[in-house]
Amino acid sequence: MVYAIDGRERWLVHNYMKPGEGDFDSVDRDGCIRTILGVEADFKYEVISKEDWYGRRLVADRFRKNCAFIAGDAAHIWVPYAGYGMNAGIADAMNLSWLLSAHLNGWAPASILDAYEAERWPITSQVSRFAIVACRGRDSPPWRGAR
């Protein structure tokens, strides 16, 4: 995947480890970049920085324990695909904020806080599975740790 940073000179190129590739040192990074961009050997580019990561899907078993809540990347992570992780984190915060406000302002009993996990966990679980499948374009994710 290629994302425009400024639309002229800076681009973010995403690539992932394929099954059987071993480790990041075994990957032909120049070949991958040229394939993703569709350019030949005469095309000049500079790598400003790189960050290696394994695509994975992790969703916490629970989003609340007593009076402690988790949201966003603390509650769920998956491959960076189409902003779903950021959007899910924002949705977590919005959901939790109105529930906390309702309780703290006396509009609802403490039991309303149980709705946070009941509402957000199924959604993030479903979206995280979608992101993994959509990013890979298959029905089964090949990445380490994917469940």
N, CA, C and O atoms as a GROMACS GRO file, in nm:
protein
  588
    1MET      N    1   0.085  -0.117   0.000
    1MET     CA    2   0.000   0.000   0.000
    1MET      C    3   0.089   0.123   0.000
    1MET      O    4   0.195   0.124   0.063
    2VAL      N    5   0.046   0.225  -0.070
    2VAL     CA    6   0.120   0.350  -0.078
    2VAL      C    7   0.027   0.464  -0.038
    2VAL      O    8  -0.086   0.473  -0.087
    3TYR      N    9   0.074   0.550   0.052
    3TYR     CA   10  -0.004   0.665   0.098
    3TYR      C   11   0.074   0.793   0.069
    3TYR      O   12   0.194   0.798   0.095
    4ALA      N   13   0.008   0.893   0.017
    4ALA     CA   14   0.072   1.021  -0.008
    4ALA      C   15   0.085   1.098   0.123
    4ALA      O   16  -0.014   1.117   0.194
    5ILE      N   17   0.205   1.142   0.154
    5ILE     CA   18   0.226   1.228   0.271
    5ILE      C   19   0.204   1.373   0.229
    5ILE      O   20   0.127   1.445   0.292
    6ASP      N   21   0.274   1.416   0.123
    6ASP     CA   22   0.253   1.551   0.074
    6ASP      C   23   0.206   1.554  -0.072
    6ASP      O   24   0.182   1.662  -0.127
    7GLY      N   25   0.193   1.436  -0.135
    7GLY     CA   26   0.144   1.429  -0.271
    7GLY      C   27   0.245   1.460  -0.379
    7GLY      O   28   0.213   1.455  -0.497
    8ARG      N   29   0.368   1.492  -0.340
    8ARG     CA   30   0.472   1.527  -0.437
    8ARG      C   31   0.601   1.450  -0.415
    8ARG      O   32   0.654   1.386  -0.506
    9GLU      N   33   0.651   1.456  -0.292
    9GLU     CA   34   0.784   1.401  -0.265
    9GLU      C   35   0.787   1.295  -0.156
    9GLU      O   36   0.875   1.209  -0.158
   10ARG      N   37   0.695   1.300  -0.064
   10ARG     CA   38   0.699   1.208   0.050
   10ARG      C   39   0.583   1.111   0.042
   10ARG      O   40   0.467   1.150   0.024
   11TRP      N   41   0.618   0.984   0.057
   11TRP     CA   42   0.520   0.876   0.048
   11TRP      C   43   0.546   0.776   0.159
   11TRP      O   44   0.661   0.757   0.201
   12LEU      N   45   0.442   0.714   0.204
   12LEU     CA   46   0.452   0.606   0.302
   12LEU      C   47   0.421   0.477   0.228
   12LEU      O   48   0.314   0.462   0.168
   13VAL      N   49   0.515   0.384   0.232
   13VAL     CA   50   0.498   0.256   0.163
   13VAL      C   51   0.484   0.148   0.269
   13VAL      O   52   0.571   0.131   0.354
   14HIS      N   53   0.374   0.074   0.263
   14HIS     CA   54   0.352  -0.038   0.356
   14HIS      C   55   0.376  -0.169   0.283
   14HIS      O   56   0.327  -0.190   0.172
   15ASN      N   57   0.451  -0.253   0.344
   15ASN     CA   58   0.473  -0.388   0.297
   15ASN      C   59   0.465  -0.478   0.420
   15ASN      O   60   0.476  -0.428   0.532
   16TYR      N   61   0.447  -0.605   0.402
   16TYR     CA   62   0.436  -0.694   0.517
   16TYR      C   63   0.518  -0.820   0.493
   16TYR      O   64   0.552  -0.853   0.380
   17MET      N   65   0.548  -0.888   0.602
   17MET     CA   66   0.620  -1.015   0.594
   17MET      C   67   0.524  -1.122   0.542
   17MET      O   68   0.413  -1.138   0.592
   18LYS      N   69   0.569  -1.193   0.443
   18LYS     CA   70   0.490  -1.304   0.390
   18LYS      C   71   0.528  -1.432   0.464
   18LYS      O   72   0.639  -1.443   0.515
   19PRO      N   73   0.437  -1.528   0.469
   19PRO     CA   74   0.471  -1.655   0.535
   19PRO      C   75   0.596  -1.715   0.472
   19PRO      O   76   0.608  -1.720   0.350
   20GLY      N   77   0.686  -1.761   0.555
   20GLY     CA   78   0.807  -1.825   0.507
   20GLY      C   79   0.921  -1.731   0.476
   20GLY      O   80   1.029  -1.778   0.440
   21GLU      N   81   0.901  -1.600   0.488
   21GLU     CA   82   1.010  -1.507   0.459
   21GLU      C   83   1.111  -1.500   0.573
   21GLU      O   84   1.219  -1.445   0.555
   22GLY      N   85   1.078  -1.552   0.686
   22GLY     CA   86   1.175  -1.558   0.796
   22GLY      C   87   1.181  -1.433   0.879
   22GLY      O   88   1.103  -1.416   0.973
   23ASP      N   89   1.274  -1.343   0.845
   23ASP     CA   90   1.288  -1.221   0.922
   23ASP      C   91   1.305  -1.102   0.828
   23ASP      O   92   1.317  -1.119   0.706
   24PHE      N   93   1.307  -0.984   0.884
   24PHE     CA   94   1.311  -0.863   0.803
   24PHE      C   95   1.442  -0.849   0.724
   24PHE      O   96   1.443  -0.789   0.617
   25ASP      N   97   1.551  -0.903   0.776
   25ASP     CA   98   1.678  -0.893   0.706
   25ASP      C   99   1.680  -0.972   0.577
   25ASP      O  100   1.763  -0.946   0.489
   26SER      N  101   1.590  -1.069   0.563
   26SER     CA  102   1.588  -1.152   0.442
   26SER      C  103   1.505  -1.090   0.329
   26SER      O  104   1.501  -1.144   0.219
   27VAL      N  105   1.440  -0.978   0.355
   27VAL     CA  106   1.353  -0.915   0.256
   27VAL      C  107   1.433  -0.821   0.166
   27VAL      O  108   1.513  -0.741   0.215
   28ASP      N  109   1.412  -0.831   0.036
   28ASP     CA  110   1.471  -0.738  -0.060
   28ASP      C  111   1.387  -0.611  -0.058
   28ASP      O  112   1.290  -0.598  -0.132
   29ARG      N  113   1.425  -0.517   0.029
   29ARG     CA  114   1.346  -0.396   0.048
   29ARG      C  115   1.340  -0.312  -0.079
   29ARG      O  116   1.234  -0.259  -0.114
   30ASP      N  117   1.451  -0.299  -0.148
   30ASP     CA  118   1.452  -0.220  -0.272
   30ASP      C  119   1.358  -0.284  -0.374
   30ASP      O  120   1.281  -0.213  -0.440
   31GLY      N  121   1.363  -0.414  -0.388
   31GLY     CA  122   1.274  -0.483  -0.481
   31GLY      C  123   1.128  -0.464  -0.444
   31GLY      O  124   1.043  -0.444  -0.531
   32CYS      N  125   1.098  -0.472  -0.315
   32CYS     CA  126   0.960  -0.452  -0.269
   32CYS      C  127   0.912  -0.311  -0.300
   32CYS      O  128   0.801  -0.293  -0.351
   33ILE      N  129   0.994  -0.211  -0.270
   33ILE     CA  130   0.955  -0.072  -0.295
   33ILE      C  131   0.932  -0.050  -0.444
   33ILE      O  132   0.833   0.013  -0.482
   34ARG      N  133   1.021  -0.101  -0.526
   34ARG     CA  134   1.007  -0.082  -0.671
   34ARG      C  135   0.883  -0.154  -0.725
   34ARG      O  136   0.815  -0.104  -0.814
   35THR      N  137   0.853  -0.271  -0.671
   35THR     CA  138   0.733  -0.344  -0.713
   35THR      C  139   0.607  -0.270  -0.671
   35THR      O  140   0.514  -0.254  -0.751
   36ILE      N  141   0.602  -0.224  -0.546
   36ILE     CA  142   0.486  -0.152  -0.496
   36ILE      C  143   0.463  -0.023  -0.574
   36ILE      O  144   0.350   0.010  -0.608
   37LEU      N  145   0.572   0.050  -0.602
   37LEU     CA  146   0.560   0.176  -0.674
   37LEU      C  147   0.546   0.158  -0.825
   37LEU      O  148   0.501   0.248  -0.896
   38GLY      N  149   0.586   0.039  -0.875
   38GLY     CA  150   0.580   0.015  -1.018
   38GLY      C  151   0.686   0.092  -1.095
   38GLY      O  152   0.658   0.144  -1.203
   39VAL      N  153   0.807   0.101  -1.040
   39VAL     CA  154   0.914   0.178  -1.104
   39VAL      C  155   1.033   0.087  -1.136
   39VAL      O  156   1.050  -0.020  -1.077
   40GLU      N  157   1.115   0.133  -1.231
   40GLU     CA  158   1.234   0.059  -1.274
   40GLU      C  159   1.356   0.103  -1.194
   40GLU      O  160   1.348   0.189  -1.106
   41ALA      N  161   1.470   0.042  -1.225
   41ALA     CA  162   1.595   0.066  -1.152
   41ALA      C  163   1.646   0.209  -1.166
   41ALA      O  164   1.720   0.256  -1.080
   42ASP      N  165   1.607   0.280  -1.273
   42ASP     CA  166   1.657   0.416  -1.293
   42ASP      C  167   1.582   0.519  -1.207
   42ASP      O  168   1.624   0.635  -1.199
   43PHE      N  169   1.473   0.479  -1.142
   43PHE     CA  170   1.399   0.568  -1.054
   43PHE      C  171   1.476   0.583  -0.923
   43PHE      O  172   1.507   0.484  -0.857
   44LYS      N  173   1.508   0.706  -0.887
   44LYS     CA  174   1.585   0.733  -0.765
   44LYS      C  175   1.490   0.768  -0.651
   44LYS      O  176   1.394   0.842  -0.669
   45TYR      N  177   1.519   0.714  -0.534
   45TYR     CA  178   1.442   0.746  -0.415
   45TYR      C  179   1.532   0.739  -0.294
   45TYR      O  180   1.641   0.682  -0.299
   46GLU      N  181   1.486   0.798  -0.184
   46GLU     CA  182   1.561   0.795  -0.058
   46GLU      C  183   1.468   0.744   0.051
   46GLU      O  184   1.354   0.791   0.064
   47VAL      N  185   1.516   0.649   0.128
   47VAL     CA  186   1.439   0.601   0.243
   47VAL      C  187   1.474   0.691   0.361
   47VAL      O  188   1.589   0.695   0.405
   48ILE      N  189   1.375   0.763   0.410
   48ILE     CA  190   1.397   0.855   0.522
   48ILE      C  191   1.399   0.779   0.653
   48ILE      O  192   1.481   0.806   0.741
   49SER      N  193   1.309   0.683   0.667
   49SER     CA  194   1.307   0.600   0.786
   49SER      C  195   1.231   0.472   0.754
   49SER      O  196   1.161   0.463   0.654
   50LYS      N  197   1.247   0.374   0.840
   50LYS     CA  198   1.175   0.249   0.823
   50LYS      C  199   1.135   0.198   0.960
   50LYS      O  200   1.201   0.227   1.060
   51GLU      N  201   1.029   0.124   0.962
   51GLU     CA  202   0.983   0.063   1.086
   51GLU      C  203   0.931  -0.076   1.052
   51GLU      O  204   0.837  -0.090   0.973
   52ASP      N  205   0.991  -0.176   1.109
   52ASP     CA  206   0.949  -0.313   1.084
   52ASP      C  207   0.842  -0.352   1.185
   52ASP      O  208   0.850  -0.320   1.303
   53TRP      N  209   0.742  -0.422   1.136
   53TRP     CA  210   0.636  -0.470   1.225
   53TRP      C  211   0.571  -0.594   1.164
   53TRP      O  212   0.572  -0.614   1.043
   54TYR      N  213   0.516  -0.673   1.249
   54TYR     CA  214   0.439  -0.790   1.206
   54TYR      C  215   0.292  -0.755   1.214
   54TYR      O  216   0.246  -0.704   1.316
   55GLY      N  217   0.220  -0.781   1.108
   55GLY     CA  218   0.076  -0.762   1.113
   55GLY      C  219   0.018  -0.860   1.213
   55GLY      O  220   0.050  -0.979   1.212
   56ARG      N  221  -0.066  -0.810   1.298
   56ARG     CA  222  -0.127  -0.898   1.399
   56ARG      C  223  -0.260  -0.839   1.442
   56ARG      O  224  -0.290  -0.722   1.420
   57ARG      N  225  -0.336  -0.923   1.502
   57ARG     CA  226  -0.466  -0.884   1.554
   57ARG      C  227  -0.470  -0.923   1.701
   57ARG      O  228  -0.458  -1.040   1.736
   58LEU      N  229  -0.486  -0.825   1.786
   58LEU     CA  230  -0.498  -0.849   1.929
   58LEU      C  231  -0.616  -0.769   1.982
   58LEU      O  232  -0.624  -0.648   1.962
   59VAL      N  233  -0.706  -0.837   2.051
   59VAL     CA  234  -0.819  -0.770   2.115
   59VAL      C  235  -0.822  -0.819   2.259
   59VAL      O  236  -0.822  -0.939   2.285
   60ALA      N  237  -0.824  -0.725   2.352
   60ALA     CA  238  -0.826  -0.760   2.494
   60ALA      C  239  -0.948  -0.845   2.526
   60ALA      O  240  -1.054  -0.830   2.465
   61ASP      N  241  -0.933  -0.934   2.622
   61ASP     CA  242  -1.045  -1.018   2.665
   61ASP      C  243  -1.155  -0.935   2.730
   61ASP      O  244  -1.272  -0.970   2.725
   62ARG      N  245  -1.115  -0.825   2.790
   62ARG     CA  246  -1.212  -0.737   2.855
   62ARG      C  247  -1.163  -0.593   2.845
   62ARG      O  248  -1.043  -0.568   2.836
   63PHE      N  249  -1.257  -0.500   2.846
   63PHE     CA  250  -1.225  -0.358   2.834
   63PHE      C  251  -1.243  -0.284   2.967
   63PHE      O  252  -1.219  -0.164   2.977
   64ARG      N  253  -1.287  -0.360   3.069
   64ARG     CA  254  -1.310  -0.299   3.199
   64ARG      C  255  -1.281  -0.399   3.310
   64ARG      O  256  -1.312  -0.517   3.299
   65LYS      N  257  -1.221  -0.347   3.418
   65LYS     CA  258  -1.210  -0.422   3.542
   65LYS      C  259  -1.233  -0.322   3.654
   65LYS      O  260  -1.154  -0.231   3.675
   66ASN      N  261  -1.341  -0.341   3.725
   66ASN     CA  262  -1.384  -0.251   3.831
   66ASN      C  263  -1.395  -0.109   3.778
   66ASN      O  264  -1.477  -0.083   3.689
   67CYS      N  265  -1.314  -0.016   3.830
   67CYS     CA  266  -1.325   0.123   3.784
   67CYS      C  267  -1.217   0.160   3.681
   67CYS      O  268  -1.198   0.278   3.651
   68ALA      N  269  -1.148   0.061   3.628
   68ALA     CA  270  -1.046   0.085   3.525
   68ALA      C  271  -1.099   0.042   3.388
   68ALA      O  272  -1.153  -0.068   3.372
   69PHE      N  273  -1.083   0.130   3.291
   69PHE     CA  274  -1.128   0.105   3.154
   69PHE      C  275  -1.010   0.118   3.059
   69PHE      O  276  -0.919   0.197   3.084
   70ILE      N  277  -1.011   0.042   2.951
   70ILE     CA  278  -0.911   0.061   2.846
   70ILE      C  279  -0.984   0.089   2.715
   70ILE      O  280  -1.097   0.047   2.694
   71ALA      N  281  -0.916   0.162   2.628
   71ALA     CA  282  -0.975   0.199   2.500
   71ALA      C  283  -0.864   0.211   2.396
   71ALA      O  284  -0.746   0.213   2.431
   72GLY      N  285  -0.901   0.220   2.270
   72GLY     CA  286  -0.804   0.240   2.163
   72GLY      C  287  -0.700   0.130   2.157
   72GLY      O  288  -0.733   0.012   2.176
   73ASP      N  289  -0.574   0.167   2.131
   73ASP     CA  290  -0.468   0.068   2.116
   73ASP      C  291  -0.442  -0.013   2.242
   73ASP      O  292  -0.385  -0.121   2.234
   74ALA      N  293  -0.483   0.036   2.356
   74ALA     CA  294  -0.469  -0.042   2.480
   74ALA      C  295  -0.567  -0.158   2.480
   74ALA      O  296  -0.543  -0.259   2.547
   75ALA      N  297  -0.677  -0.146   2.406
   75ALA     CA  298  -0.781  -0.248   2.403
   75ALA      C  299  -0.774  -0.337   2.280
   75ALA      O  300  -0.817  -0.452   2.284
   76HIS      N  301  -0.719  -0.284   2.170
   76HIS     CA  302  -0.719  -0.361   2.045
   76HIS      C  303  -0.617  -0.303   1.948
   76HIS      O  304  -0.602  -0.181   1.937
   77ILE      N  305  -0.547  -0.391   1.878
   77ILE     CA  306  -0.458  -0.348   1.771
   77ILE      C  307  -0.473  -0.443   1.654
   77ILE      O  308  -0.502  -0.562   1.671
   78TRP      N  309  -0.454  -0.391   1.536
   78TRP     CA  310  -0.453  -0.472   1.415
   78TRP      C  311  -0.374  -0.400   1.309
   78TRP      O  312  -0.319  -0.292   1.335
   79VAL      N  313  -0.366  -0.456   1.191
   79VAL     CA  314  -0.285  -0.397   1.084
   79VAL      C  315  -0.334  -0.256   1.052
   79VAL      O  316  -0.454  -0.228   1.059
   80PRO      N  317  -0.242  -0.166   1.018
   80PRO     CA  318  -0.282  -0.029   0.985
   80PRO      C  319  -0.346  -0.025   0.847
   80PRO      O  320  -0.277  -0.007   0.746
   81TYR      N  321  -0.476  -0.043   0.842
   81TYR     CA  322  -0.547  -0.051   0.716
   81TYR      C  323  -0.666   0.044   0.718
   81TYR      O  324  -0.761   0.022   0.793
   82ALA      N  325  -0.662   0.146   0.637
   82ALA     CA  326  -0.774   0.237   0.614
   82ALA      C  327  -0.821   0.313   0.739
   82ALA      O  328  -0.935   0.359   0.743
   83GLY      N  329  -0.737   0.326   0.839
   83GLY     CA  330  -0.774   0.405   0.956
   83GLY      C  331  -0.870   0.338   1.052
   83GLY      O  332  -0.921   0.404   1.142
   84TYR      N  333  -0.898   0.209   1.034
   84TYR     CA  334  -0.995   0.143   1.122
   84TYR      C  335  -0.952   0.145   1.268
   84TYR      O  336  -1.037   0.158   1.357
   85GLY      N  337  -0.824   0.131   1.295
   85GLY     CA  338  -0.777   0.133   1.433
   85GLY      C  339  -0.800   0.267   1.499
   85GLY      O  340  -0.847   0.274   1.613
   86MET      N  341  -0.766   0.375   1.428
   86MET     CA  342  -0.786   0.508   1.482
   86MET      C  343  -0.935   0.536   1.502
   86MET      O  344  -0.976   0.587   1.606
   87ASN      N  345  -1.014   0.501   1.404
   87ASN     CA  346  -1.158   0.524   1.416
   87ASN      C  347  -1.218   0.443   1.531
   87ASN      O  348  -1.306   0.492   1.602
   88ALA      N  349  -1.171   0.321   1.549
   88ALA     CA  350  -1.222   0.239   1.659
   88ALA      C  351  -1.184   0.299   1.793
   88ALA      O  352  -1.264   0.299   1.887
   89GLY      N  353  -1.061   0.351   1.804
   89GLY     CA  354  -1.018   0.416   1.928
   89GLY      C  355  -1.101   0.538   1.961
   89GLY      O  356  -1.138   0.561   2.076
   90ILE      N  357  -1.131   0.618   1.858
   90ILE     CA  358  -1.216   0.736   1.878
   90ILE      C  359  -1.356   0.694   1.920
   90ILE      O  360  -1.416   0.754   2.010
   91ALA      N  361  -1.408   0.591   1.855
   91ALA     CA  362  -1.542   0.542   1.891
   91ALA      C  363  -1.544   0.488   2.034
   91ALA      O  364  -1.641   0.508   2.106
   92ASP      N  365  -1.436   0.420   2.076
   92ASP     CA  366  -1.427   0.374   2.215
   92ASP      C  367  -1.438   0.492   2.310
   92ASP      O  368  -1.516   0.490   2.405
   93ALA      N  369  -1.359   0.596   2.283
   93ALA     CA  370  -1.356   0.713   2.371
   93ALA      C  371  -1.492   0.783   2.375
   93ALA      O  372  -1.537   0.825   2.482
   94MET      N  373  -1.555   0.796   2.262
   94MET     CA  374  -1.687   0.860   2.258
   94MET      C  375  -1.790   0.778   2.337
   94MET      O  376  -1.869   0.834   2.414
   95ASN      N  377  -1.788   0.647   2.317
   95ASN     CA  378  -1.883   0.561   2.387
   95ASN      C  379  -1.861   0.570   2.537
   95ASN      O  380  -1.956   0.588   2.614
   96LEU      N  381  -1.736   0.556   2.579
   96LEU     CA  382  -1.705   0.558   2.722
   96LEU      C  383  -1.735   0.694   2.783
   96LEU      O  384  -1.782   0.703   2.896
   97SER      N  385  -1.707   0.801   2.709
   97SER     CA  386  -1.725   0.935   2.766
   97SER      C  387  -1.872   0.965   2.799
   97SER      O  388  -1.900   1.023   2.904
   98TRP      N  389  -1.964   0.927   2.711
   98TRP     CA  390  -2.103   0.958   2.742
   98TRP      C  391  -2.156   0.869   2.853
   98TRP      O  392  -2.240   0.912   2.932
   99LEU      N  393  -2.107   0.745   2.861
   99LEU     CA  394  -2.150   0.657   2.970
   99LEU      C  395  -2.100   0.708   3.105
   99LEU      O  396  -2.174   0.712   3.203
  100LEU      N  397  -1.971   0.749   3.109
  100LEU     CA  398  -1.916   0.806   3.233
  100LEU      C  399  -1.990   0.934   3.271
  100LEU      O  400  -2.021   0.956   3.388
  101SER      N  401  -2.015   1.017   3.172
  101SER     CA  402  -2.086   1.143   3.199
  101SER      C  403  -2.226   1.116   3.254
  101SER      O  404  -2.269   1.181   3.349
  102ALA      N  405  -2.294   1.021   3.194
  102ALA     CA  406  -2.430   0.988   3.240
  102ALA      C  407  -2.429   0.944   3.386
  102ALA      O  408  -2.514   0.984   3.464
  103HIS      N  409  -2.332   0.862   3.421
  103HIS     CA  410  -2.324   0.814   3.559
  103HIS      C  411  -2.277   0.924   3.654
  103HIS      O  412  -2.338   0.946   3.758
  104LEU      N  413  -2.169   0.992   3.620
  104LEU     CA  414  -2.113   1.092   3.710
  104LEU      C  415  -2.204   1.212   3.731
  104LEU      O  416  -2.197   1.278   3.834
  105ASN      N  417  -2.289   1.241   3.633
  105ASN     CA  418  -2.384   1.352   3.647
  105ASN      C  419  -2.518   1.308   3.704
  105ASN      O  420  -2.612   1.388   3.712
  106GLY      N  421  -2.528   1.180   3.743
  106GLY     CA  422  -2.648   1.132   3.808
  106GLY      C  423  -2.762   1.097   3.714
  106GLY      O  424  -2.875   1.077   3.760
  107TRP      N  425  -2.737   1.089   3.585
  107TRP     CA  426  -2.843   1.057   3.489
  107TRP      C  427  -2.867   0.907   3.479
  107TRP      O  428  -2.972   0.864   3.431
  108ALA      N  429  -2.768   0.828   3.524
  108ALA     CA  430  -2.780   0.682   3.510
  108ALA      C  431  -2.707   0.614   3.624
  108ALA      O  432  -2.612   0.669   3.679
  109PRO      N  433  -2.750   0.493   3.660
  109PRO     CA  434  -2.682   0.418   3.767
  109PRO      C  435  -2.546   0.367   3.719
  109PRO      O  436  -2.516   0.370   3.600
  110ALA      N  437  -2.465   0.321   3.812
  110ALA     CA  438  -2.332   0.269   3.780
  110ALA      C  439  -2.338   0.152   3.681
  110ALA      O  440  -2.244   0.130   3.606
  111SER      N  441  -2.447   0.081   3.681
  111SER     CA  442  -2.459  -0.034   3.590
  111SER      C  443  -2.453   0.005   3.443
  111SER      O  444  -2.426  -0.080   3.358
  112ILE      N  445  -2.476   0.132   3.412
  112ILE     CA  446  -2.467   0.175   3.272
  112ILE      C  447  -2.325   0.159   3.218
  112ILE      O  448  -2.305   0.144   3.097
  113LEU      N  449  -2.227   0.161   3.307
  113LEU     CA  450  -2.087   0.147   3.265
  113LEU      C  451  -2.058   0.009   3.208
  113LEU      O  452  -1.961  -0.009   3.134
  114ASP      N  453  -2.141  -0.090   3.241
  114ASP     CA  454  -2.127  -0.223   3.182
  114ASP      C  455  -2.153  -0.222   3.032
  114ASP      O  456  -2.108  -0.310   2.960
  115ALA      N  457  -2.225  -0.122   2.986
  115ALA     CA  458  -2.258  -0.112   2.843
  115ALA      C  459  -2.134  -0.089   2.757
  115ALA      O  460  -2.132  -0.128   2.640
  116TYR      N  461  -2.031  -0.026   2.814
  116TYR     CA  462  -1.910   0.003   2.735
  116TYR      C  463  -1.852  -0.123   2.673
  116TYR      O  464  -1.838  -0.132   2.551
  117GLU      N  465  -1.818  -0.218   2.755
  117GLU     CA  466  -1.760  -0.343   2.703
  117GLU      C  467  -1.862  -0.420   2.619
  117GLU      O  468  -1.827  -0.476   2.515
  118ALA      N  469  -1.985  -0.423   2.665
  118ALA     CA  470  -2.090  -0.497   2.592
  118ALA      C  471  -2.110  -0.440   2.451
  118ALA      O  472  -2.140  -0.515   2.358
  119GLU      N  473  -2.095  -0.308   2.435
  119GLU     CA  474  -2.114  -0.246   2.304
  119GLU      C  475  -1.986  -0.247   2.219
  119GLU      O  476  -1.992  -0.277   2.100
  120ARG      N  477  -1.873  -0.215   2.279
  120ARG     CA  478  -1.750  -0.195   2.201
  120ARG      C  479  -1.676  -0.324   2.168
  120ARG      O  480  -1.619  -0.335   2.060
  121TRP      N  481  -1.675  -0.422   2.258
  121TRP     CA  482  -1.597  -0.544   2.232
  121TRP      C  483  -1.643  -0.616   2.105
  121TRP      O  484  -1.558  -0.649   2.022
  122PRO      N  485  -1.771  -0.642   2.085
  122PRO     CA  486  -1.812  -0.712   1.962
  122PRO      C  487  -1.779  -0.633   1.835
  122PRO      O  488  -1.741  -0.692   1.734
  123ILE      N  489  -1.792  -0.503   1.841
  123ILE     CA  490  -1.764  -0.421   1.722
  123ILE      C  491  -1.616  -0.425   1.689
  123ILE      O  492  -1.579  -0.447   1.573
  124THR      N  493  -1.529  -0.404   1.789
  124THR     CA  494  -1.386  -0.404   1.759
  124THR      C  495  -1.338  -0.543   1.720
  124THR      O  496  -1.246  -0.555   1.638
  125SER      N  497  -1.396  -0.645   1.774
  125SER     CA  498  -1.359  -0.780   1.734
  125SER      C  499  -1.394  -0.802   1.586
  125SER      O  500  -1.313  -0.856   1.510
  126GLN      N  501  -1.512  -0.761   1.547
  126GLN     CA  502  -1.556  -0.777   1.408
  126GLN      C  503  -1.471  -0.693   1.313
  126GLN      O  504  -1.426  -0.742   1.210
  127VAL      N  505  -1.449  -0.566   1.346
  127VAL     CA  506  -1.372  -0.478   1.259
  127VAL      C  507  -1.227  -0.524   1.248
  127VAL      O  508  -1.167  -0.515   1.141
  128SER      N  509  -1.171  -0.573   1.358
  128SER     CA  510  -1.032  -0.620   1.352
  128SER      C  511  -1.018  -0.740   1.259
  128SER      O  512  -0.918  -0.752   1.188
  129ARG      N  513  -1.116  -0.827   1.259
  129ARG     CA  514  -1.114  -0.941   1.166
  129ARG      C  515  -1.127  -0.892   1.022
  129ARG      O  516  -1.058  -0.942   0.933
  130PHE      N  517  -1.215  -0.796   1.000
  130PHE     CA  518  -1.232  -0.740   0.866
  130PHE      C  519  -1.102  -0.677   0.816
  130PHE      O  520  -1.062  -0.699   0.702
  131ALA      N  521  -1.035  -0.600   0.902
  131ALA     CA  522  -0.912  -0.532   0.860
  131ALA      C  523  -0.804  -0.632   0.821
  131ALA      O  524  -0.735  -0.612   0.721
  132ILE      N  525  -0.790  -0.739   0.897
  132ILE     CA  526  -0.691  -0.842   0.864
  132ILE      C  527  -0.724  -0.906   0.731
  132ILE      O  528  -0.637  -0.918   0.644
  133VAL      N  529  -0.847  -0.948   0.713
  133VAL     CA  530  -0.888  -1.016   0.589
  133VAL      C  531  -0.878  -0.921   0.470
  133VAL      O  532  -0.826  -0.959   0.365
  134ALA      N  533  -0.927  -0.798   0.485
  134ALA     CA  534  -0.926  -0.703   0.375
  134ALA      C  535  -0.784  -0.664   0.335
  134ALA      O  536  -0.756  -0.649   0.216
  135CYS      N  537  -0.698  -0.649   0.431
  135CYS     CA  538  -0.560  -0.610   0.401
  135CYS      C  539  -0.489  -0.719   0.323
  135CYS      O  540  -0.412  -0.689   0.232
  136ARG      N  541  -0.514  -0.841   0.357
  136ARG     CA  542  -0.448  -0.953   0.291
  136ARG      C  543  -0.523  -0.998   0.166
  136ARG      O  544  -0.463  -1.053   0.073
  137GLY      N  545  -0.654  -0.974   0.163
  137GLY     CA  546  -0.733  -1.015   0.048
  137GLY      C  547  -0.766  -1.162   0.047
  137GLY      O  548  -0.791  -1.221  -0.058
  138ARG      N  549  -0.764  -1.221   0.165
  138ARG     CA  550  -0.795  -1.364   0.178
  138ARG      C  551  -0.889  -1.386   0.294
  138ARG      O  552  -0.918  -1.295   0.372
  139ASP      N  553  -0.937  -1.510   0.304
  139ASP     CA  554  -1.025  -1.544   0.415
  139ASP      C  555  -0.949  -1.583   0.541
  139ASP      O  556  -1.008  -1.586   0.649
  140SER      N  557  -0.820  -1.613   0.529
  140SER     CA  558  -0.744  -1.652   0.648
  140SER      C  559  -0.617  -1.569   0.659
  140SER      O  560  -0.535  -1.569   0.567
  141PRO      N  561  -0.600  -1.498   0.771
  141PRO     CA  562  -0.482  -1.415   0.789
  141PRO      C  563  -0.356  -1.499   0.808
  141PRO      O  564  -0.358  -1.597   0.883
  142PRO      N  565  -0.247  -1.464   0.742
  142PRO     CA  566  -0.125  -1.541   0.753
  142PRO      C  567  -0.032  -1.492   0.862
  142PRO      O  568   0.074  -1.552   0.883
  143TRP      N  569  -0.068  -1.386   0.934
  143TRP     CA  570   0.029  -1.323   1.022
  143TRP      C  571   0.042  -1.392   1.156
  143TRP      O  572  -0.049  -1.460   1.204
  144ARG      N  573   0.158  -1.372   1.213
  144ARG     CA  574   0.186  -1.427   1.346
  144ARG      C  575   0.092  -1.365   1.448
  144ARG      O  576   0.070  -1.244   1.447
  145GLY      N  577   0.037  -1.446   1.532
  145GLY     CA  578  -0.048  -1.397   1.639
  145GLY      C  579  -0.192  -1.370   1.598
  145GLY      O  580  -0.274  -1.337   1.683
  146ALA      N  581  -0.225  -1.384   1.471
  146ALA     CA  582  -0.363  -1.359   1.429
  146ALA      C  583  -0.452  -1.471   1.478
  146ALA      O  584  -0.418  -1.589   1.465
  147ARG      N  585  -0.566  -1.434   1.534
  147ARG     CA  586  -0.661  -1.535   1.583
  147ARG      C  587  -0.795  -1.512   1.523
  147ARG      O  588  -0.889  -1.587   1.552
   0.00000   0.00000   0.00000
